[in-house]
């Protein structure tokens, strides 16, 4: 049974980690306080603020305190859903104003036509919100890549280190495990996907990268789509 869908990780696999940590994270940290003050009565932002207070066990936290908590979470690279949602909203402003474009590895862009020609669907799965993923790919250095994707998954689907997240994705895309290939640079994510029965492949872009007993590629030109 051949591959019918490929799920790609974002940071470290389709986009450079440096872009995430050196551009997007600092931008969201700098803009967070002003964004919360101006948008605290927006229903989605209000819900995120409430969620931050719940997770931090600080129900009476002021907007200033919520900003401090979120700034700390950014420094810690916490995979908290309200943080990722708020970052996505802030990045949307940055992309729209042209302050930056989304870095995507050229080898992934070049591989898309081959994947399409094989009639294989492409999905992304990231700890960043689905909205943030859409913005990354829609404002990429190569233009709008979102039409090439069949969907985007985030922490609402489950933790990327948890087998159940990949089972949930399989249910959503209506495919069997052996019809899906998951590509990531993170060993723990690959282990979780493997436990769910998916084909797996580790993206190893750097010589000093930690590896394990998974199929490996150094870029998407060697993508194994005929498993």
N, C-alpha and C positions, 0 to 999 in steps of 0.2 A: 504494500500500500504506500503510495508516494506522498511526498509532502504537499499539503494543500494550503498551509499558512505558515508564515514566519513571524515570530514575535521578537522584536529587537529592544534591547535595553537602550537607554539614551546616553547618559553620562559615561564616558569611557569606551563606548561602543559605536554610537553614531555621531556623537559630539565630543569634543575635547573637554576633559575634566577642568582644565584651566579656564575655559570659557564660563563654566558654571561657577567655579570658586573665585575667579578673579574679576568677573564682569557682573554676572547676574546676582550672586549673593551680596556683594558690597552695595550694589544699586538698591536692592530691596531693603537692606539694613538702613541705609541713609534716608530712604524715602518713607519708611514705615510710620514714623511718628506723625508726620504731616498728613499722610494718607489716612490714617485712622481718625485723626481729628476732623478731617473734612468729610469723611464717609461713614462715620460711626452710626448714623441713622439709616444707612442703606441696609435693607433686610439681610442680605448675604453677609455683609461685613459685621453687622450686629450679631448675627449667629456665630460667626467665627470668634469674635471677641468673647462671647459667652462661653464658647467651647474652650478657649484658652484659659479663662478663669476656672472652669471646671477641672481641666487637666492639671493646672498649677495649684489647685486647692486654695485659690484666693478669690472667693466669690465677690469680694468688695474691691477688687483691684481697680484703680483708676486707669484711664486711658494711658497715662504716662507709665504706670506700672506694667500694664499689658505690653506696651512698647518695649520696656526693658526685658520682659520675659521673652518676647519674640526675638529680640536682638541676641539674647543668650542662646536661644534655640538655633538661630542662624549660625552662630559661632560653633555650636556643637553638631551642626548638620542633623538636627532632629528630624525624624520622618513624621512629624505631627501633621495631621490633615488640615487643621485650621491655618497653620503656618504656610503650608504649601498652597492652600487656596488663596491666601492673602498675597503671597509672593507672586502668584500667577496674575492677580489683578494689577499689582504694581508693575510687573514686567510688561503687561499689556500697554500701559502708558508709555513705557520706555521704547518699546517697539514702534508704537504708533507715532511717537515724536521723532523717530529716526536716531535715537541716541546710540543704538547698537543694532546689529543684525544677528541672526542666529547662526552660530558656527555648526556646520555639518561636514563630516569628513567627505572629501571628494570621492573616495572609493565607494562609499555607500550610495551617493548620488549616481555614480556610473553603473552600479549594480542593479538599480531599480528597473531599467528596461528589460534586463535578462530575467528578473523575477516575474515581471508582468508577462513576458513572452511565455513563461512556463505556467501561466495561469495560476499563480500562487498569490494569495492575499498577504498583505503586510499589515502588521499591528505593532504598536509600541507599548511598552510597559515600563513605567518609571515611578519612583517615589514622589516626583514632582506631579502636580495636578494634571489631569487630562487637558485642561485649558492651557496650562503652561506648555505642554507638549505641542499642542496645536499651534501656539504662537511661535514656538521655536521653529517648527517646520514650515509654517506659513510665511515667516519673515527670514528665511534662510539666505545665506550668501548666494544660493542658486535660484532664489525666487520661492514661489509658493509650491511646496511639496505635498501639502495636505491631500490633494486629490489622489495621491498615490497610496494613501493609507485607508484601510477598511475600518479602523477604530483605534482608540487609545485607552489604555488602562492605567489606573493609579491606585493609591492606597485604599480607596473605597472598595476595590476588588479584593484586597487583602494585603498582608505583609509580603514583600518580595522574597523573604527568607522562609516563608511558610508554604508547604505543599498545597494547602487548601486554596491559596490564591490562584494557583495554576489550574486546579480543578474547576474553580469558578470561571476562569477564562474559557476553558474547554466547553463548559456548559453554555456560555454566552455565544461562542462562535460555532457551536453545534458540530464539532469535529472530535474524532477520537484522538487519544494522546499521540499515537504513531503517525498522525497526519500533520503534526505541528512540530516545528523546530524553534527552539528558544536560543537566542544568541546573547551572551553577556560577558563582560570582563570579570564579573564577581563570582568566585567559586561557590560561595554559600547560596547564591541565587540559583546557580546551575544545579546544585545538589537538591534544592527544593523542587525544581522543575523535573529533574530526573526521577525523584520520588513519586511525582505525579504521572510518570510514564512518558513524558515528552522526549523527543530527540533534543539533544543539547550540543552546543558548540561554544567554546570559550574564545573570545576575542582577545588576542595577546598582541598588543600594539607596541609594548616596550620590553626590552631585554631583561629588566629587573623585576618584571611582573610576576607575582605569585601564580603558579599554575597547579593543576591537579590532573587526574586521569580522565580528561574529557577530550573530545576531538577539538583541535585548535586551528584557528586561522589568524593571520596577522593583518588582514584587511578583507574587505568584501569581494575582492576580485577572485578569491578562492572559495567563495561561498558554496557549501555542499547542499544543493537543492534536489539531489536525486537519491536521498536516503531510502 
